[in-house]
Amino acid sequence: MIKSEVWLNMNSEVEINYSPQQSHNNERLMFIDWVANFVWRHYEDVNSGAYQILRPFINEDRLFF
């Protein structure tokens, strides 16, 4: 789907490769899981300590609300 969008609709020759991995085997995915969890806890549980530390580095767009 992404390849189709990039190649056909955006007329780009960018090569996209995908190889699924488990986050416990990949430190980059582990980090992204942590960040996603901090954002989720901020909005779902009103637990914002970690989110507030990251907030200056996060760009957010409010959608559908």
CHARMM-style PDB file with segment names, atoms N, HN, CA, C and O in Angstrom:
ATOM      1  N   MET     1       0.816  -1.190   0.000  1.00  0.00      PROA
ATOM      2  CA  MET     1       0.000   0.000   0.000  1.00  0.00      PROA
ATOM      3  C   MET     1       0.865   1.261   0.000  1.00  0.00      PROA
ATOM      4  O   MET     1       0.621   2.181  -0.781  1.00  0.00      PROA
ATOM      5  N   ILE     2       1.870   1.306   0.871  1.00  0.00      PROA
ATOM      6  HN  ILE     2       2.068   0.559   1.505  1.00  0.00      PROA
ATOM      7  CA  ILE     2       2.741   2.474   0.901  1.00  0.00      PROA
ATOM      8  C   ILE     2       3.534   2.561  -0.400  1.00  0.00      PROA
ATOM      9  O   ILE     2       3.683   3.642  -0.972  1.00  0.00      PROA
ATOM     10  N   LYS     3       4.044   1.413  -0.868  1.00  0.00      PROA
ATOM     11  HN  LYS     3       3.923   0.535  -0.404  1.00  0.00      PROA
ATOM     12  CA  LYS     3       4.790   1.418  -2.130  1.00  0.00      PROA
ATOM     13  C   LYS     3       3.924   1.956  -3.264  1.00  0.00      PROA
ATOM     14  O   LYS     3       4.392   2.761  -4.069  1.00  0.00      PROA
ATOM     15  N   SER     4       2.679   1.523  -3.333  1.00  0.00      PROA
ATOM     16  HN  SER     4       2.299   0.870  -2.679  1.00  0.00      PROA
ATOM     17  CA  SER     4       1.773   1.998  -4.380  1.00  0.00      PROA
ATOM     18  C   SER     4       1.573   3.499  -4.289  1.00  0.00      PROA
ATOM     19  O   SER     4       1.603   4.199  -5.301  1.00  0.00      PROA
ATOM     20  N   GLU     5       1.372   3.989  -3.086  1.00  0.00      PROA
ATOM     21  HN  GLU     5       1.348   3.421  -2.264  1.00  0.00      PROA
ATOM     22  CA  GLU     5       1.156   5.429  -2.891  1.00  0.00      PROA
ATOM     23  C   GLU     5       2.389   6.223  -3.325  1.00  0.00      PROA
ATOM     24  O   GLU     5       2.275   7.213  -4.047  1.00  0.00      PROA
ATOM     25  N   VAL     6       3.559   5.782  -2.880  1.00  0.00      PROA
ATOM     26  HN  VAL     6       3.652   4.978  -2.293  1.00  0.00      PROA
ATOM     27  CA  VAL     6       4.790   6.509  -3.181  1.00  0.00      PROA
ATOM     28  C   VAL     6       5.128   6.421  -4.667  1.00  0.00      PROA
ATOM     29  O   VAL     6       5.468   7.427  -5.290  1.00  0.00      PROA
ATOM     30  N   TRP     7       5.038   5.240  -5.225  1.00  0.00      PROA
ATOM     31  HN  TRP     7       4.762   4.422  -4.719  1.00  0.00      PROA
ATOM     32  CA  TRP     7       5.436   5.060  -6.622  1.00  0.00      PROA
ATOM     33  C   TRP     7       4.420   5.637  -7.597  1.00  0.00      PROA
ATOM     34  O   TRP     7       4.781   6.375  -8.514  1.00  0.00      PROA
ATOM     35  N   LEU     8       3.153   5.300  -7.398  1.00  0.00      PROA
ATOM     36  HN  LEU     8       2.860   4.701  -6.653  1.00  0.00      PROA
ATOM     37  CA  LEU     8       2.144   5.687  -8.382  1.00  0.00      PROA
ATOM     38  C   LEU     8       1.609   7.101  -8.176  1.00  0.00      PROA
ATOM     39  O   LEU     8       1.569   7.892  -9.119  1.00  0.00      PROA
ATOM     40  N   ASN     9       1.204   7.418  -6.973  1.00  0.00      PROA
ATOM     41  HN  ASN     9       1.236   6.776  -6.207  1.00  0.00      PROA
ATOM     42  CA  ASN     9       0.562   8.711  -6.721  1.00  0.00      PROA
ATOM     43  C   ASN     9       1.544   9.855  -6.505  1.00  0.00      PROA
ATOM     44  O   ASN     9       1.230  11.011  -6.789  1.00  0.00      PROA
ATOM     45  N   MET    10       2.741   9.530  -6.000  1.00  0.00      PROA
ATOM     46  HN  MET    10       2.997   8.591  -5.769  1.00  0.00      PROA
ATOM     47  CA  MET    10       3.726  10.579  -5.750  1.00  0.00      PROA
ATOM     48  C   MET    10       4.835  10.576  -6.810  1.00  0.00      PROA
ATOM     49  O   MET    10       5.720  11.432  -6.800  1.00  0.00      PROA
ATOM     50  N   ASN    11       4.772   9.611  -7.712  1.00  0.00      PROA
ATOM     51  HN  ASN    11       4.054   8.916  -7.720  1.00  0.00      PROA
ATOM     52  CA  ASN    11       5.743   9.505  -8.800  1.00  0.00      PROA
ATOM     53  C   ASN    11       7.185   9.515  -8.296  1.00  0.00      PROA
ATOM     54  O   ASN    11       8.039  10.199  -8.858  1.00  0.00      PROA
ATOM     55  N   SER    12       7.450   8.755  -7.236  1.00  0.00      PROA
ATOM     56  HN  SER    12       6.756   8.199  -6.779  1.00  0.00      PROA
ATOM     57  CA  SER    12       8.771   8.690  -6.626  1.00  0.00      PROA
ATOM     58  C   SER    12       9.411   7.335  -6.916  1.00  0.00      PROA
ATOM     59  O   SER    12       8.720   6.326  -7.054  1.00  0.00      PROA
ATOM     60  N   GLU    13      10.719   7.329  -7.004  1.00  0.00      PROA
ATOM     61  HN  GLU    13      11.280   8.149  -6.892  1.00  0.00      PROA
ATOM     62  CA  GLU    13      11.451   6.085  -7.239  1.00  0.00      PROA
ATOM     63  C   GLU    13      12.093   5.553  -5.953  1.00  0.00      PROA
ATOM     64  O   GLU    13      12.998   4.720  -6.011  1.00  0.00      PROA
ATOM     65  N   VAL    14      11.638   6.021  -4.817  1.00  0.00      PROA
ATOM     66  HN  VAL    14      10.903   6.697  -4.769  1.00  0.00      PROA
ATOM     67  CA  VAL    14      12.167   5.587  -3.529  1.00  0.00      PROA
ATOM     68  C   VAL    14      11.936   4.089  -3.368  1.00  0.00      PROA
ATOM     69  O   VAL    14      10.864   3.577  -3.689  1.00  0.00      PROA
ATOM     70  N   GLU    15      12.954   3.395  -2.869  1.00  0.00      PROA
ATOM     71  HN  GLU    15      13.825   3.811  -2.609  1.00  0.00      PROA
ATOM     72  CA  GLU    15      12.818   1.965  -2.618  1.00  0.00      PROA
ATOM     73  C   GLU    15      12.420   1.755  -1.160  1.00  0.00      PROA
ATOM     74  O   GLU    15      13.048   2.304  -0.254  1.00  0.00      PROA
ATOM     75  N   ILE    16      11.393   0.972  -0.941  1.00  0.00      PROA
ATOM     76  HN  ILE    16      10.883   0.527  -1.676  1.00  0.00      PROA
ATOM     77  CA  ILE    16      10.911   0.692   0.408  1.00  0.00      PROA
ATOM     78  C   ILE    16      11.070  -0.794   0.677  1.00  0.00      PROA
ATOM     79  O   ILE    16      10.561  -1.632  -0.067  1.00  0.00      PROA
ATOM     80  N   ASN    17      11.784  -1.109   1.752  1.00  0.00      PROA
ATOM     81  HN  ASN    17      12.198  -0.428   2.357  1.00  0.00      PROA
ATOM     82  CA  ASN    17      11.963  -2.503   2.167  1.00  0.00      PROA
ATOM     83  C   ASN    17      11.342  -2.688   3.539  1.00  0.00      PROA
ATOM     84  O   ASN    17      11.428  -1.806   4.394  1.00  0.00      PROA
ATOM     85  N   TYR    18      10.729  -3.815   3.740  1.00  0.00      PROA
ATOM     86  HN  TYR    18      10.659  -4.531   3.045  1.00  0.00      PROA
ATOM     87  CA  TYR    18      10.055  -4.096   5.006  1.00  0.00      PROA
ATOM     88  C   TYR    18      10.484  -5.470   5.507  1.00  0.00      PROA
ATOM     89  O   TYR    18      10.385  -6.464   4.786  1.00  0.00      PROA
ATOM     90  N   SER    19      10.953  -5.515   6.730  1.00  0.00      PROA
ATOM     91  HN  SER    19      11.032  -4.708   7.315  1.00  0.00      PROA
ATOM     92  CA  SER    19      11.273  -6.798   7.354  1.00  0.00      PROA
ATOM     93  C   SER    19      10.785  -6.741   8.799  1.00  0.00      PROA
ATOM     94  O   SER    19      11.415  -6.110   9.647  1.00  0.00      PROA
ATOM     95  N   PRO    20       9.661  -7.402   9.077  1.00  0.00      PROA
ATOM     96  CA  PRO    20       9.093  -7.335  10.430  1.00  0.00      PROA
ATOM     97  C   PRO    20      10.055  -7.909  11.465  1.00  0.00      PROA
ATOM     98  O   PRO    20      10.751  -8.894  11.220  1.00  0.00      PROA
ATOM     99  N   GLN    21      10.071  -7.264  12.628  1.00  0.00      PROA
ATOM    100  HN  GLN    21       9.505  -6.464  12.828  1.00  0.00      PROA
ATOM    101  CA  GLN    21      10.935  -7.695  13.719  1.00  0.00      PROA
ATOM    102  C   GLN    21      10.199  -7.545  15.038  1.00  0.00      PROA
ATOM    103  O   GLN    21       9.292  -6.722  15.166  1.00  0.00      PROA
ATOM    104  N   GLN    22      10.588  -8.329  15.998  1.00  0.00      PROA
ATOM    105  HN  GLN    22      11.325  -8.997  15.895  1.00  0.00      PROA
ATOM    106  CA  GLN    22      10.067  -8.204  17.349  1.00  0.00      PROA
ATOM    107  C   GLN    22      10.844  -7.111  18.071  1.00  0.00      PROA
ATOM    108  O   GLN    22      12.065  -7.034  17.932  1.00  0.00      PROA
ATOM    109  N   SER    23      10.165  -6.269  18.836  1.00  0.00      PROA
ATOM    110  HN  SER    23       9.174  -6.332  18.949  1.00  0.00      PROA
ATOM    111  CA  SER    23      10.847  -5.154  19.486  1.00  0.00      PROA
ATOM    112  C   SER    23      11.877  -5.617  20.515  1.00  0.00      PROA
ATOM    113  O   SER    23      12.872  -4.928  20.741  1.00  0.00      PROA
ATOM    114  N   HSD    24      11.656  -6.760  21.134  1.00  0.00      PROA
ATOM    115  HN  HSD    24      10.848  -7.320  20.950  1.00  0.00      PROA
ATOM    116  CA  HSD    24      12.634  -7.203  22.135  1.00  0.00      PROA
ATOM    117  C   HSD    24      13.959  -7.624  21.503  1.00  0.00      PROA
ATOM    118  O   HSD    24      14.931  -7.862  22.219  1.00  0.00      PROA
ATOM    119  N   ASN    25      14.012  -7.719  20.166  1.00  0.00      PROA
ATOM    120  HN  ASN    25      13.222  -7.526  19.585  1.00  0.00      PROA
ATOM    121  CA  ASN    25      15.253  -8.033  19.461  1.00  0.00      PROA
ATOM    122  C   ASN    25      15.858  -6.815  18.762  1.00  0.00      PROA
ATOM    123  O   ASN    25      16.892  -6.932  18.105  1.00  0.00      PROA
ATOM    124  N   ASN    26      15.228  -5.659  18.895  1.00  0.00      PROA
ATOM    125  HN  ASN    26      14.387  -5.564  19.428  1.00  0.00      PROA
ATOM    126  CA  ASN    26      15.667  -4.485  18.158  1.00  0.00      PROA
ATOM    127  C   ASN    26      15.569  -3.255  19.064  1.00  0.00      PROA
ATOM    128  O   ASN    26      14.471  -2.852  19.449  1.00  0.00      PROA
ATOM    129  N   GLU    27      16.703  -2.668  19.400  1.00  0.00      PROA
ATOM    130  HN  GLU    27      17.595  -2.995  19.088  1.00  0.00      PROA
ATOM    131  CA  GLU    27      16.713  -1.540  20.337  1.00  0.00      PROA
ATOM    132  C   GLU    27      15.962  -0.324  19.811  1.00  0.00      PROA
ATOM    133  O   GLU    27      15.359   0.409  20.595  1.00  0.00      PROA
ATOM    134  N   ARG    28      15.985  -0.094  18.489  1.00  0.00      PROA
ATOM    135  HN  ARG    28      16.475  -0.689  17.852  1.00  0.00      PROA
ATOM    136  CA  ARG    28      15.257   1.055  17.925  1.00  0.00      PROA
ATOM    137  C   ARG    28      13.757   0.881  18.103  1.00  0.00      PROA
ATOM    138  O   ARG    28      13.053   1.824  18.465  1.00  0.00      PROA
ATOM    139  N   LEU    29      13.269  -0.337  17.846  1.00  0.00      PROA
ATOM    140  HN  LEU    29      13.841  -1.103  17.553  1.00  0.00      PROA
ATOM    141  CA  LEU    29      11.834  -0.586  18.043  1.00  0.00      PROA
ATOM    142  C   LEU    29      11.461  -0.522  19.521  1.00  0.00      PROA
ATOM    143  O   LEU    29      10.379  -0.052  19.872  1.00  0.00      PROA
ATOM    144  N   MET    30      12.349  -0.989  20.377  1.00  0.00      PROA
ATOM    145  HN  MET    30      13.228  -1.371  20.091  1.00  0.00      PROA
ATOM    146  CA  MET    30      12.105  -0.923  21.815  1.00  0.00      PROA
ATOM    147  C   MET    30      11.934   0.535  22.256  1.00  0.00      PROA
ATOM    148  O   MET    30      11.050   0.852  23.051  1.00  0.00      PROA
ATOM    149  N   PHE    31      12.789   1.414  21.729  1.00  0.00      PROA
ATOM    150  HN  PHE    31      13.507   1.157  21.083  1.00  0.00      PROA
ATOM    151  CA  PHE    31      12.701   2.841  22.052  1.00  0.00      PROA
ATOM    152  C   PHE    31      11.371   3.428  21.575  1.00  0.00      PROA
ATOM    153  O   PHE    31      10.714   4.156  22.319  1.00  0.00      PROA
ATOM    154  N   ILE    32      10.974   3.118  20.345  1.00  0.00      PROA
ATOM    155  HN  ILE    32      11.508   2.527  19.741  1.00  0.00      PROA
ATOM    156  CA  ILE    32       9.709   3.620  19.810  1.00  0.00      PROA
ATOM    157  C   ILE    32       8.536   3.090  20.617  1.00  0.00      PROA
ATOM    158  O   ILE    32       7.572   3.821  20.846  1.00  0.00      PROA
ATOM    159  N   ASP    33       8.594   1.831  21.057  1.00  0.00      PROA
ATOM    160  HN  ASP    33       9.377   1.238  20.871  1.00  0.00      PROA
ATOM    161  CA  ASP    33       7.549   1.281  21.921  1.00  0.00      PROA
ATOM    162  C   ASP    33       7.440   2.084  23.208  1.00  0.00      PROA
ATOM    163  O   ASP    33       6.335   2.366  23.672  1.00  0.00      PROA
ATOM    164  N   TRP    34       8.568   2.452  23.784  1.00  0.00      PROA
ATOM    165  HN  TRP    34       9.466   2.223  23.408  1.00  0.00      PROA
ATOM    166  CA  TRP    34       8.562   3.253  25.013  1.00  0.00      PROA
ATOM    167  C   TRP    34       7.904   4.608  24.760  1.00  0.00      PROA
ATOM    168  O   TRP    34       7.029   5.029  25.517  1.00  0.00      PROA
ATOM    169  N   VAL    35       8.321   5.282  23.706  1.00  0.00      PROA
ATOM    170  HN  VAL    35       9.032   4.940  23.091  1.00  0.00      PROA
ATOM    171  CA  VAL    35       7.759   6.604  23.403  1.00  0.00      PROA
ATOM    172  C   VAL    35       6.255   6.501  23.179  1.00  0.00      PROA
ATOM    173  O   VAL    35       5.493   7.310  23.709  1.00  0.00      PROA
ATOM    174  N   ALA    36       5.823   5.516  22.401  1.00  0.00      PROA
ATOM    175  HN  ALA    36       6.441   4.859  21.970  1.00  0.00      PROA
ATOM    176  CA  ALA    36       4.389   5.330  22.147  1.00  0.00      PROA
ATOM    177  C   ALA    36       3.645   5.075  23.456  1.00  0.00      PROA
ATOM    178  O   ALA    36       2.531   5.564  23.643  1.00  0.00      PROA
ATOM    179  N   ASN    37       4.254   4.316  24.355  1.00  0.00      PROA
ATOM    180  HN  ASN    37       5.159   3.918  24.203  1.00  0.00      PROA
ATOM    181  CA  ASN    37       3.618   4.047  25.640  1.00  0.00      PROA
ATOM    182  C   ASN    37       3.512   5.313  26.487  1.00  0.00      PROA
ATOM    183  O   ASN    37       2.503   5.520  27.162  1.00  0.00      PROA
ATOM    184  N   PHE    38       4.532   6.155  26.461  1.00  0.00      PROA
ATOM    185  HN  PHE    38       5.352   5.986  25.913  1.00  0.00      PROA
ATOM    186  CA  PHE    38       4.488   7.415  27.214  1.00  0.00      PROA
ATOM    187  C   PHE    38       3.351   8.303  26.705  1.00  0.00      PROA
ATOM    188  O   PHE    38       2.629   8.910  27.496  1.00  0.00      PROA
ATOM    189  N   VAL    39       3.196   8.374  25.376  1.00  0.00      PROA
ATOM    190  HN  VAL    39       3.783   7.881  24.734  1.00  0.00      PROA
ATOM    191  CA  VAL    39       2.120   9.178  24.798  1.00  0.00      PROA
ATOM    192  C   VAL    39       0.767   8.572  25.160  1.00  0.00      PROA
ATOM    193  O   VAL    39      -0.154   9.292  25.546  1.00  0.00      PROA
ATOM    194  N   TRP    40       0.647   7.268  25.037  1.00  0.00      PROA
ATOM    195  HN  TRP    40       1.396   6.683  24.723  1.00  0.00      PROA
ATOM    196  CA  TRP    40      -0.615   6.582  25.367  1.00  0.00      PROA
ATOM    197  C   TRP    40      -0.992   6.829  26.825  1.00  0.00      PROA
ATOM    198  O   TRP    40      -2.140   7.160  27.120  1.00  0.00      PROA
ATOM    199  N   ARG    41      -0.015   6.667  27.754  1.00  0.00      PROA
ATOM    200  HN  ARG    41       0.918   6.397  27.514  1.00  0.00      PROA
ATOM    201  CA  ARG    41      -0.321   6.874  29.182  1.00  0.00      PROA
ATOM    202  C   ARG    41      -0.745   8.312  29.452  1.00  0.00      PROA
ATOM    203  O   ARG    41      -1.602   8.554  30.302  1.00  0.00      PROA
ATOM    204  N   HSD    42      -0.158   9.263  28.744  1.00  0.00      PROA
ATOM    205  HN  HSD    42       0.538   9.067  28.054  1.00  0.00      PROA
ATOM    206  CA  HSD    42      -0.535  10.674  28.919  1.00  0.00      PROA
ATOM    207  C   HSD    42      -2.013  10.883  28.597  1.00  0.00      PROA
ATOM    208  O   HSD    42      -2.726  11.547  29.348  1.00  0.00      PROA
ATOM    209  N   TYR    43      -2.470  10.317  27.485  1.00  0.00      PROA
ATOM    210  HN  TYR    43      -1.890   9.777  26.874  1.00  0.00      PROA
ATOM    211  CA  TYR    43      -3.846  10.556  27.041  1.00  0.00      PROA
ATOM    212  C   TYR    43      -4.860   9.604  27.657  1.00  0.00      PROA
ATOM    213  O   TYR    43      -6.007   9.994  27.875  1.00  0.00      PROA
ATOM    214  N   GLU    44      -4.477   8.389  27.940  1.00  0.00      PROA
ATOM    215  HN  GLU    44      -3.545   8.072  27.763  1.00  0.00      PROA
ATOM    216  CA  GLU    44      -5.439   7.409  28.447  1.00  0.00      PROA
ATOM    217  C   GLU    44      -5.505   7.346  29.964  1.00  0.00      PROA
ATOM    218  O   GLU    44      -6.587   7.192  30.529  1.00  0.00      PROA
ATOM    219  N   ASP    45      -4.371   7.462  30.624  1.00  0.00      PROA
ATOM    220  HN  ASP    45      -3.492   7.587  30.165  1.00  0.00      PROA
ATOM    221  CA  ASP    45      -4.322   7.300  32.080  1.00  0.00      PROA
ATOM    222  C   ASP    45      -4.013   8.590  32.829  1.00  0.00      PROA
ATOM    223  O   ASP    45      -3.933   8.585  34.057  1.00  0.00      PROA
ATOM    224  N   VAL    46      -3.837   9.693  32.107  1.00  0.00      PROA
ATOM    225  HN  VAL    46      -3.902   9.697  31.109  1.00  0.00      PROA
ATOM    226  CA  VAL    46      -3.449  10.978  32.689  1.00  0.00      PROA
ATOM    227  C   VAL    46      -2.215  10.800  33.570  1.00  0.00      PROA
ATOM    228  O   VAL    46      -2.123  11.359  34.663  1.00  0.00      PROA
ATOM    229  N   ASN    47      -1.274  10.008  33.068  1.00  0.00      PROA
ATOM    230  HN  ASN    47      -1.349   9.554  32.180  1.00  0.00      PROA
ATOM    231  CA  ASN    47       0.009   9.784  33.719  1.00  0.00      PROA
ATOM    232  C   ASN    47       1.043  10.426  32.801  1.00  0.00      PROA
ATOM    233  O   ASN    47       1.505   9.792  31.852  1.00  0.00      PROA
ATOM    234  N   SER    48       1.411  11.680  33.071  1.00  0.00      PROA
ATOM    235  HN  SER    48       1.036  12.195  33.841  1.00  0.00      PROA
ATOM    236  CA  SER    48       2.131  12.482  32.092  1.00  0.00      PROA
ATOM    237  C   SER    48       3.583  12.767  32.406  1.00  0.00      PROA
ATOM    238  O   SER    48       4.200  13.577  31.714  1.00  0.00      PROA
ATOM    239  N   GLY    49       4.152  12.147  33.408  1.00  0.00      PROA
ATOM    240  HN  GLY    49       3.651  11.489  33.971  1.00  0.00      PROA
ATOM    241  CA  GLY    49       5.539  12.453  33.782  1.00  0.00      PROA
ATOM    242  C   GLY    49       6.527  12.285  32.639  1.00  0.00      PROA
ATOM    243  O   GLY    49       7.233  13.229  32.287  1.00  0.00      PROA
ATOM    244  N   ALA    50       6.583  11.097  32.060  1.00  0.00      PROA
ATOM    245  HN  ALA    50       6.010  10.329  32.346  1.00  0.00      PROA
ATOM    246  CA  ALA    50       7.526  10.833  30.966  1.00  0.00      PROA
ATOM    247  C   ALA    50       7.157  11.634  29.721  1.00  0.00      PROA
ATOM    248  O   ALA    50       8.036  12.117  29.007  1.00  0.00      PROA
ATOM    249  N   TYR    51       5.873  11.774  29.463  1.00  0.00      PROA
ATOM    250  HN  TYR    51       5.159  11.382  30.043  1.00  0.00      PROA
ATOM    251  CA  TYR    51       5.408  12.528  28.298  1.00  0.00      PROA
ATOM    252  C   TYR    51       5.875  13.978  28.377  1.00  0.00      PROA
ATOM    253  O   TYR    51       6.295  14.544  27.368  1.00  0.00      PROA
ATOM    254  N   GLN    52       5.808  14.581  29.548  1.00  0.00      PROA
ATOM    255  HN  GLN    52       5.466  14.121  30.368  1.00  0.00      PROA
ATOM    256  CA  GLN    52       6.206  15.983  29.699  1.00  0.00      PROA
ATOM    257  C   GLN    52       7.690  16.182  29.408  1.00  0.00      PROA
ATOM    258  O   GLN    52       8.089  17.241  28.925  1.00  0.00      PROA
ATOM    259  N   ILE    53       8.506  15.177  29.695  1.00  0.00      PROA
ATOM    260  HN  ILE    53       8.182  14.316  30.087  1.00  0.00      PROA
ATOM    261  CA  ILE    53       9.938  15.262  29.373  1.00  0.00      PROA
ATOM    262  C   ILE    53      10.128  15.255  27.855  1.00  0.00      PROA
ATOM    263  O   ILE    53      10.967  15.985  27.328  1.00  0.00      PROA
ATOM    264  N   LEU    54       9.346  14.428  27.156  1.00  0.00      PROA
ATOM    265  HN  LEU    54       8.665  13.835  27.584  1.00  0.00      PROA
ATOM    266  CA  LEU    54       9.467  14.307  25.702  1.00  0.00      PROA
ATOM    267  C   LEU    54       8.704  15.382  24.933  1.00  0.00      PROA
ATOM    268  O   LEU    54       8.976  15.592  23.751  1.00  0.00      PROA
ATOM    269  N   ARG    55       7.769  16.057  25.565  1.00  0.00      PROA
ATOM    270  HN  ARG    55       7.549  15.886  26.525  1.00  0.00      PROA
ATOM    271  CA  ARG    55       6.865  16.990  24.891  1.00  0.00      PROA
ATOM    272  C   ARG    55       7.562  18.007  24.000  1.00  0.00      PROA
ATOM    273  O   ARG    55       7.054  18.268  22.910  1.00  0.00      PROA
ATOM    274  N   PRO    56       8.692  18.601  24.386  1.00  0.00      PROA
ATOM    275  CA  PRO    56       9.336  19.580  23.494  1.00  0.00      PROA
ATOM    276  C   PRO    56       9.815  18.971  22.168  1.00  0.00      PROA
ATOM    277  O   PRO    56      10.086  19.697  21.212  1.00  0.00      PROA
ATOM    278  N   PHE    57       9.915  17.661  22.118  1.00  0.00      PROA
ATOM    279  HN  PHE    57       9.695  17.072  22.895  1.00  0.00      PROA
ATOM    280  CA  PHE    57      10.435  16.992  20.922  1.00  0.00      PROA
ATOM    281  C   PHE    57       9.348  16.301  20.100  1.00  0.00      PROA
ATOM    282  O   PHE    57       9.648  15.636  19.108  1.00  0.00      PROA
ATOM    283  N   ILE    58       8.083  16.456  20.508  1.00  0.00      PROA
ATOM    284  HN  ILE    58       7.839  16.996  21.313  1.00  0.00      PROA
ATOM    285  CA  ILE    58       6.967  15.787  19.843  1.00  0.00      PROA
ATOM    286  C   ILE    58       6.110  16.824  19.122  1.00  0.00      PROA
ATOM    287  O   ILE    58       5.694  17.819  19.715  1.00  0.00      PROA
ATOM    288  N   ASN    59       5.853  16.583  17.847  1.00  0.00      PROA
ATOM    289  HN  ASN    59       6.191  15.775  17.365  1.00  0.00      PROA
ATOM    290  CA  ASN    59       4.914  17.414  17.084  1.00  0.00      PROA
ATOM    291  C   ASN    59       3.595  16.663  17.012  1.00  0.00      PROA
ATOM    292  O   ASN    59       3.564  15.503  16.601  1.00  0.00      PROA
ATOM    293  N   GLU    60       2.518  17.302  17.403  1.00  0.00      PROA
ATOM    294  HN  GLU    60       2.543  18.244  17.738  1.00  0.00      PROA
ATOM    295  CA  GLU    60       1.214  16.646  17.416  1.00  0.00      PROA
ATOM    296  C   GLU    60       0.214  17.414  16.559  1.00  0.00      PROA
ATOM    297  O   GLU    60       0.204  18.645  16.534  1.00  0.00      PROA
ATOM    298  N   ASP    61      -0.620  16.663  15.863  1.00  0.00      PROA
ATOM    299  HN  ASP    61      -0.612  15.663  15.883  1.00  0.00      PROA
ATOM    300  CA  ASP    61      -1.753  17.227  15.150  1.00  0.00      PROA
ATOM    301  C   ASP    61      -3.008  16.579  15.714  1.00  0.00      PROA
ATOM    302  O   ASP    61      -3.085  15.354  15.807  1.00  0.00      PROA
ATOM    303  N   ARG    62      -3.982  17.381  16.088  1.00  0.00      PROA
ATOM    304  HN  ARG    62      -3.919  18.377  16.012  1.00  0.00      PROA
ATOM    305  CA  ARG    62      -5.240  16.854  16.610  1.00  0.00      PROA
ATOM    306  C   ARG    62      -6.130  16.517  15.431  1.00  0.00      PROA
ATOM    307  O   ARG    62      -6.443  17.387  14.618  1.00  0.00      PROA
ATOM    308  N   LEU    63      -6.540  15.265  15.330  1.00  0.00      PROA
ATOM    309  HN  LEU    63      -6.287  14.559  15.990  1.00  0.00      PROA
ATOM    310  CA  LEU    63      -7.347  14.799  14.220  1.00  0.00      PROA
ATOM    311  C   LEU    63      -8.703  14.298  14.705  1.00  0.00      PROA
ATOM    312  O   LEU    63      -8.790  13.631  15.736  1.00  0.00      PROA
ATOM    313  N   PHE    64      -9.737  14.611  13.978  1.00  0.00      PROA
ATOM    314  HN  PHE    64      -9.666  15.152  13.141  1.00  0.00      PROA
ATOM    315  CA  PHE    64     -11.076  14.056  14.193  1.00  0.00      PROA
ATOM    316  C   PHE    64     -11.703  14.435  15.519  1.00  0.00      PROA
ATOM    317  O   PHE    64     -12.639  13.766  15.954  1.00  0.00      PROA
ATOM    318  N   PHE    65     -11.228  15.479  16.179  1.00  0.00      PROA
ATOM    319  HN  PHE    65     -10.467  16.023  15.825  1.00  0.00      PROA
ATOM    320  CA  PHE    65     -11.831  15.869  17.449  1.00  0.00      PROA
ATOM    321  C   PHE    65     -12.141  17.343  17.435  1.00  0.00      PROA
ATOM    322  OT1 PHE    65     -12.657  17.875  18.418  1.00  0.00      PROA
TER     323      PHE     65
END
